[in-house]
Amino acid sequence: MGRGFFSSRWRGDVPLDRLFWRDMLLVATVISLGSSALALVLLGLKLPLWAVLAVHFLPVPYNIFLTVSVWRTAERAGGAKASLMMLGSALWLIATVVV
């Protein structure tokens, strides 16, 4: 039986390129941007600040999960490319939290 989405990434069963480029940089970035856009709409509608911030930061646990998954998978793969992906994932996480 196939492993679930989260367990396959956590265990490093997903190729590093797919995890980094598709799951993290493409899909999670779109999710983060959508969450931020929705937070701006809610701010414009004068909803309470706690609700706006909750929506804005909602993807952060998922983003942390993906970053740690990239690190775990990259450590197993080794090499310069894997090291660059580790650095890129850390910078990406900082950017998604700050922006």
C-alpha positions, 0 to 999 in steps of 0.5 A: 500500500502507498504511503501518505503524502506527509509520511512519504515526504518525512521519510524521504521516499519522494525524490528531492527534486520533486520535494523542493521544486514542486511541493515546496517552491511551487505548491507551497508558495502558491498556498502562502501567497493565497493565504496572504492575499486572503489576509489582506482582503480580511484586513480590508474588510476590517476583521479583527487583527487576530483573525487576519494574522491567523489566516496569514500564518496558517500555512507556516506549520506546513511550510516548516514541515516541507523545509524539514523534509527537504533537509532530511531528504537532502542529508540522505542524498548528499552532495553540493546540489542537496546542500544548495537545496537545504540553503534554498529551503531555509531562505524560502521558509524565512521569506514565506514567514516574513512576507 
